[in-house]
Amino acid sequence: MVISAEPIIYGLIFLAVLALVQGIYLTVFGKSISLNSRVNRRLEMLERGAGREQVLEQLRKEMSQHMKSKSIPLYSILAEKAQKANIAFTPSQLIMVMGILTVVSFVLLTFGTTASFVIRAVLSVIMGVGAVFVWVNNTAKKRLGMIEEQLPDAVELMVRSLRVGHPFTSALQIVAKEVPDPLGSEMGVISDESAYGRDVGEALKSMAERMDMQDLRFLAVAVTIQQTSGGNLAEILDGLAKVIRARFRLFRRVKAITAEAKWSGMFLSVFPIGALVMINVIQPTYYDDVKETSLFIPACLVVAGFLVVNVFVMKALVNIKV
């Protein structure tokens, strides 16, 4: 068994397929949907001439379509992350993208490697499906992180609007116009829903549950209590903004403290695999004396098991809730 440089080629093909997912997404929906653009997508859609009701319907569809498709086999694993990432692709389109990427992976593996047909077929499916899973997961993490960072400023903007005499619905409209995405469009949807008769507290609670974000739950509870019991909403939200900002700073501090342990665990898991690949690239016959022994495969499986367990153990140790 001679191991060549093909594992490196496999990695490069996977990275190319992963980049292709983002390319397809931006091509279909435009640059405004990218989290890097920080453009308010809702306002851009309105500026293009779309009606307010049409924009609301489109955005609400994107926000809820994935959880409605959890009954699709295997898609339930992806549905929650896709909803948090607010992926504009419909579930059927996302599955279609997996198929396209699988075909592209197979073609690249055919021209770039000498692997057998069965191995190429299996790897192409893993790469096509895996690239979509990795992309959705990364997009969800990035989007939720941006919302957590934007929320204190948005709440403080609501406080300033309330103190100059605006009602809360108008404060939401101001936030929807002034705050970039992803939070800007989210608040714009809540503002439009309240204009069409939906309770603001209920809309905020729905958003908090969809995002599974504690700070948004605090905001929803504060607004709901003020609506039912009365009180100075500006002062309540001012205190809430300080609490959210303090939680965010604490979370960043905890993240910085645990970063070393997190990356150490990842390094300890990846380094043996990297060393194995490099040794076989530099000297393919290095393991010839031991690979035919009866203990070689069991030993490899045990080591692989320890590496996988190490990843989960280190993740659990550094997963500190704030």
Buried (B, 14 or more C-beta within 10 A) or exposed (E): EEBEBBBEBBEEBBEBBBEBBBEBBBEEBBEBBBBEBBBBBBBBBBEEEBEBEEBBEBBEEBBEBBBEBBEBEEBEEBBBBBBBBBBBBBBEBBBEBBEBBBEBBBEBBEEBBEBEEEEBBEBBBBBBBBBBBBBBBBBBEBBBEBBBEBBBBBBBBBBEBBBEEBEBEBBBBBBBBBBBBBBBBBBBBBBBBBBEEEBBBBBBBBBBEBBEBBBBBBBBBBBBBBBEEEEEBBEBBBEBBEEBBEBBEEBEEBEEEBEEEBEEBBEBBEEEEEEBBEEBBEEBEEBEEEEEEEEEEEEEEEEEEEBEEBBEEBEEEBEEEE
